[in-house]
Amino acid sequence: MTTFDDRARGFENQFSRDEEMAFRVTARRNRLVGQWAAALMKLTPEETDAYAKSVVQADFEEAGDEDVVRKLLGDLTAAGVDIDEAAVRQALTQETIEARRQLLKAE
């Protein structure tokens, strides 16, 4: 039974590591996409940092990416940036790839 228990613990540990990595990728992606949006809105470096943090915080409102898309689209539109939802979602996809690359490189 110990071999089975060891395997079960191994799977649990792997699941835990995978979930932690997914959380870190999403948080990094949200920060990167916040910086992307801040650049489009021509924010100062200080405003960019604060805005990127607010995008990370927005992701905790509900499960999935809809809360982040809604925030980005609303803020960009309010700032007079001509952008649509498809462009925001494309930026999310691109920044997910970049976030994963950065995190894997750091390990």
C-alpha positions as CSV (number, residue, x, y, z in Angstrom):
1,M,0.0,0.0,0.0
2,T,2.9,2.4,0.5
3,T,3.7,2.5,-3.2
4,F,0.1,3.5,-3.9
5,D,0.2,6.1,-1.1
6,D,3.5,7.5,-2.4
7,R,2.0,7.8,-5.9
8,A,-1.1,9.5,-4.6
9,R,1.0,12.0,-2.7
10,G,3.1,12.5,-5.8
11,F,0.0,13.3,-7.9
12,E,-1.3,15.6,-5.2
13,N,2.0,17.5,-5.0
14,Q,2.1,17.8,-8.8
15,F,-1.5,19.1,-8.9
16,S,-0.6,21.6,-6.2
17,R,2.5,22.8,-8.2
18,D,0.5,23.1,-11.4
19,E,-2.3,25.1,-9.7
20,E,0.3,27.5,-8.2
21,M,2.0,27.9,-11.5
22,A,-1.3,28.7,-13.2
23,F,-2.1,31.3,-10.6
24,R,1.3,32.9,-11.0
25,V,1.0,32.9,-14.8
26,T,-2.4,34.6,-14.6
27,A,-1.2,37.2,-12.1
28,R,1.9,38.0,-14.2
29,R,-0.2,38.1,-17.4
30,N,-2.6,40.6,-15.7
31,R,0.3,42.8,-14.7
32,L,1.7,42.7,-18.2
33,V,-1.6,43.4,-19.9
34,G,-2.1,46.3,-17.4
35,Q,1.2,47.7,-18.5
36,W,0.2,47.3,-22.2
37,A,-3.1,49.1,-21.5
38,A,-1.3,51.8,-19.6
39,A,1.0,52.4,-22.5
40,L,-2.0,52.8,-24.8
41,M,-3.5,55.3,-22.3
42,K,-0.1,57.1,-22.1
43,L,0.1,56.9,-18.4
44,T,3.2,57.9,-16.4
45,P,5.5,55.2,-14.9
46,E,3.9,55.7,-11.5
47,E,0.4,55.6,-12.9
48,T,1.4,52.5,-15.0
49,D,2.5,50.6,-11.9
50,A,-0.7,51.5,-10.0
51,Y,-2.8,50.6,-13.0
52,A,-1.1,47.2,-13.5
53,K,-1.8,46.4,-9.8
54,S,-5.4,47.4,-10.2
55,V,-5.8,45.0,-13.2
56,V,-4.3,42.2,-11.1
57,Q,-6.8,43.0,-8.3
58,A,-9.7,43.1,-10.8
59,D,-9.2,39.5,-11.6
60,F,-10.4,38.5,-8.1
61,E,-13.9,39.8,-8.7
62,E,-15.1,36.7,-10.5
63,A,-13.8,33.4,-12.0
64,G,-12.4,33.6,-15.5
65,D,-11.1,36.5,-17.5
66,E,-14.4,38.4,-18.0
67,D,-13.7,40.8,-15.1
68,V,-10.3,41.7,-16.5
69,V,-11.6,42.2,-20.1
70,R,-14.4,44.4,-18.8
71,K,-12.0,46.5,-16.8
72,L,-9.5,46.9,-19.6
73,L,-12.1,47.6,-22.2
74,G,-13.9,50.1,-20.0
75,D,-10.7,51.9,-19.0
76,L,-9.3,52.1,-22.5
77,T,-12.6,53.3,-23.9
78,A,-12.9,55.9,-21.2
79,A,-9.4,57.1,-22.0
80,G,-10.3,57.6,-25.6
81,V,-8.4,54.7,-27.0
82,D,-10.1,53.2,-30.1
83,I,-10.1,49.5,-29.3
84,D,-12.5,46.5,-29.4
85,E,-12.9,43.4,-27.2
86,A,-11.1,41.2,-29.7
87,A,-8.0,43.3,-29.4
88,V,-8.1,43.1,-25.6
89,R,-8.6,39.3,-25.7
90,Q,-5.7,39.0,-28.2
91,A,-3.5,41.0,-25.8
92,L,-4.5,38.7,-23.0
93,T,-3.5,35.7,-25.1
94,Q,-0.1,37.2,-26.1
95,E,0.7,38.3,-22.5
96,T,-0.2,34.8,-21.2
97,I,2.5,33.4,-23.5
98,E,4.9,36.0,-22.3
99,A,4.1,35.5,-18.6
100,R,4.6,31.7,-18.9
101,R,7.9,32.3,-20.7
102,Q,9.1,34.7,-18.0
103,L,8.2,32.4,-15.2
104,L,9.8,29.3,-16.8
105,K,12.9,31.3,-17.5
106,A,13.1,32.4,-13.8
107,E,12.9,28.8,-12.5
